[in-house]
Amino acid sequence: AHSWIVCTDYLENNGWYWDSTLCRGWPRGAKNYNLHDGPFGTQNSYTWRLDNLPEERGLCRTRRNDNGQYNATVPMAAYYLGQKVVLTHPTNNHVAAPRPCGWGPTGPDTENLMFVVDGDEDPCC
């Protein structure tokens, strides 16, 4: 499986079009992989495949480095108890509709794993 979250705190629920100005929190590495300015859904080598083996491969491509991975343009999300959070997730051809031009059915989008930690822990290492 391969897919990714483009925005970790989007200000519009069920929006029709992507607008990077509505994102107030970005995933780790968004700056390095041009998720902010690139076309929505373009992976730019951001994909990180676990292939259902997280015990054999780190959960993230890069280690946590808050000062180097975030800035004013791509800030880290800050969540609060009770907050409703919208995550933007490009389907990357994993939807129920058939592909164009007779390519056959698309693959299912079965899960998006989220790992939550307390404080300064890093679930990726």
C-alpha positions in Angstrom: 0.0 0.0 0.0 1.2 3.5 -0.6 -0.5 6.8 0.1 0.1 9.8 2.3 -1.4 12.6 4.2 -0.8 16.0 2.6 -2.2 18.2 5.4 -2.5 17.2 9.0 -4.9 20.0 10.0 -7.1 21.3 7.1 -9.6 24.1 7.8 -12.4 22.9 5.5 -14.4 19.7 6.0 -15.4 17.9 2.8 -14.0 20.6 0.5 -14.2 20.2 -3.2 -10.9 21.7 -4.2 -7.5 21.7 -2.4 -6.2 25.0 -1.2 -2.8 25.0 0.5 -3.7 28.2 2.4 -6.3 26.3 4.4 -3.7 23.9 5.8 -2.4 24.9 9.2 -0.4 21.7 9.9 1.8 19.7 7.6 3.3 16.2 7.9 6.9 15.5 8.6 9.0 16.2 5.5 6.4 18.3 3.7 9.0 21.1 3.1 11.5 18.7 1.7 9.1 17.0 -0.6 7.3 20.1 -1.8 3.8 19.2 -0.6 3.0 22.8 0.0 3.6 24.2 -3.5 3.3 21.1 -5.6 0.1 19.9 -7.2 -2.2 18.2 -4.7 -1.6 14.4 -4.7 1.8 14.5 -6.4 4.0 12.3 -4.3 7.4 13.8 -5.1 9.1 10.7 -3.7 7.1 11.3 -0.4 5.6 7.8 -0.5 7.0 5.5 2.3 5.8 1.9 2.0 5.6 -0.2 5.1 4.2 -3.2 3.2 2.6 -4.4 6.4 6.0 -4.8 8.1 6.4 -1.8 10.4 8.6 -3.9 12.7 11.1 -4.3 9.9 11.0 -0.8 8.5 10.8 2.6 10.3 7.4 4.2 10.3 8.8 7.4 8.8 11.3 8.2 6.1 13.1 10.7 8.3 13.7 11.0 12.0 12.0 13.8 13.9 13.7 17.1 13.6 11.2 19.9 14.4 13.5 22.8 13.7 14.7 21.5 10.4 11.4 20.0 9.1 9.0 22.8 9.8 8.9 26.5 9.2 6.4 29.4 8.9 5.2 28.1 5.5 4.9 24.4 6.5 4.2 24.5 10.3 3.7 21.4 12.5 0.1 20.8 13.6 -0.8 21.4 17.2 -3.8 19.4 18.4 -6.0 20.1 21.4 -8.3 17.9 23.5 -11.7 17.7 21.8 -10.5 19.3 18.5 -12.0 18.0 15.2 -9.2 17.5 12.7 -9.5 17.2 9.0 -6.7 15.3 7.2 -6.3 15.6 3.4 -5.5 12.4 1.8 -5.1 12.1 -2.0 -6.7 8.9 -3.3 -3.8 8.1 -5.6 -6.0 5.9 -7.7 -7.4 4.0 -4.7 -11.1 4.7 -5.1 -14.1 2.7 -5.9 -14.6 4.2 -9.4 -13.0 2.4 -12.4 -9.9 3.8 -14.0 -10.2 5.7 -17.3 -9.4 4.1 -20.7 -10.2 0.6 -19.6 -7.2 0.1 -17.3 -9.4 -2.1 -15.0 -10.6 -1.5 -11.5 -8.6 0.5 -9.0 -7.1 -0.9 -5.9 -9.0 -0.5 -2.7 -8.0 2.1 -0.1 -8.2 -0.1 3.0 -6.4 1.9 5.7 -4.4 4.9 6.8 -2.4 4.1 9.9 -1.9 6.8 12.5 0.5 6.7 15.4 0.0 9.0 18.4 2.7 9.6 21.0 3.0 11.7 24.1 5.3 14.8 24.1 8.6 14.5 22.4 8.5 10.8 21.7 9.2 9.7 18.1 7.1 6.7 16.9 9.2 6.5 13.8 12.4 5.2 15.3 
